[in-house]
Amino acid sequence: MANHKSALKRVRQTKVRTERNRQRKATIKSLRKETLSAAESGDVKTASESLSKFSSAVDKAAKKGLIHKSKAANLKSKAAKAIASAS
């Protein structure tokens, strides 16, 4: 365990940031599942709305450095492709 005051603070900060990142990644995963399930069921309107939310969340995560910008582009592209093939 850390002994210095600054090191203890870094441990606390890391714990908070790790939890925040976990929550954001979980949100992205659930939005992705929601979008793909709507596309599979053929509900284009719901799928389009959830794609918008999903794209926004992915872009924000890429902007913050949570995921790489190329991965963000790949995720959005695959989701859009799934919706296009469903309709």
C-alpha positions in Angstrom: 0.0 0.0 0.0 1.1 3.6 -0.7 2.7 5.5 2.2 3.0 9.0 0.9 0.1 11.4 1.1 0.1 12.1 -2.6 0.3 8.4 -3.4 -2.7 7.7 -1.2 -4.6 10.5 -3.1 -3.7 8.9 -6.4 -5.1 5.5 -5.2 -8.4 7.2 -4.3 -8.6 9.0 -7.6 -7.8 5.8 -9.5 -10.5 3.9 -7.7 -13.1 6.6 -8.6 -12.0 6.8 -12.2 -12.0 3.1 -12.6 -15.5 2.8 -11.4 -16.7 5.7 -13.6 -15.0 4.0 -16.7 -16.7 0.7 -15.8 -20.1 2.3 -15.7 -19.5 4.1 -19.0 -18.4 0.9 -20.7 -21.4 -1.0 -19.4 -23.7 1.8 -20.7 -22.1 1.5 -24.1 -22.5 -2.3 -24.1 -26.2 -2.1 -23.1 -26.9 0.6 -25.7 -25.2 -1.6 -28.3 -27.3 -4.6 -27.4 -30.5 -2.5 -27.4 -29.6 -1.2 -30.9 -28.8 -4.6 -32.4 -31.8 -6.3 -30.9 -34.1 -3.6 -32.3 -32.4 -4.1 -35.7 -32.9 -7.9 -35.5 -36.6 -7.5 -34.6 -37.0 -5.3 -37.7 -38.2 -2.3 -35.7 -36.3 0.4 -37.8 -37.7 3.4 -35.9 -36.6 2.2 -32.5 -33.3 1.0 -33.9 -32.6 4.4 -35.4 -33.4 6.1 -32.2 -31.2 3.8 -30.2 -28.4 4.1 -32.8 -28.4 7.8 -32.2 -28.0 7.3 -28.4 -25.4 4.6 -29.0 -23.4 6.8 -31.4 -23.4 9.7 -29.0 -22.2 7.5 -26.1 -19.5 6.0 -28.2 -18.3 9.4 -29.5 -18.1 10.7 -25.9 -16.2 7.7 -24.8 -13.7 8.1 -27.6 -13.4 11.8 -26.9 -12.5 11.0 -23.2 -10.0 8.3 -24.2 -12.1 5.5 -22.8 -12.0 3.7 -26.2 -9.9 4.3 -29.2 -11.4 6.5 -32.0 -11.0 3.7 -34.5 -12.9 1.3 -32.3 -15.6 3.9 -31.9 -15.9 4.2 -35.7 -16.0 0.4 -36.0 -18.7 0.0 -33.4 -20.9 2.7 -35.0 -20.4 1.3 -38.5 -21.3 -2.2 -37.5 -24.5 -1.0 -35.7 -25.5 1.1 -38.7 -24.8 -1.8 -41.0 -27.0 -4.1 -38.9 -29.9 -1.6 -39.1 -29.4 -1.1 -42.9 -29.6 -4.9 -43.5 -32.7 -5.2 -41.3 -34.7 -2.7 -43.2 
